[in-house]
Amino acid sequence: MRKEVVIPRLGSSDESDQVKILRWLKQSGERVEKGEPLLEVETDKVNVEIEAPEAGRLVEIRAHAGSSASFNAVVGTIEGDD
């Protein structure tokens, strides 16, 4: 089963609704564990690591380092172990 990697709402509502993708800590095709840091993003105020929502293989990266993404945007996909 596939699980989407989504940018969660971070910080307070007065911040920008965009984050900048700083770097992916895993590459497409690599195995990830649920809760493992998967990518790092930058908001107006902080840098935050986004965790893998499921164990499996990272099969798609939709937003690459240097690009921007909105909150709730799908930035990748994990093929789960199920």
Summary of the structure (lengths in Angstrom):
residues: 82
radius of gyration: 12.2
end to end distance: 6.0
largest distance: 39.0
contacts: 236
relative contact order: 0.37
helix: 0%
strand: 50%
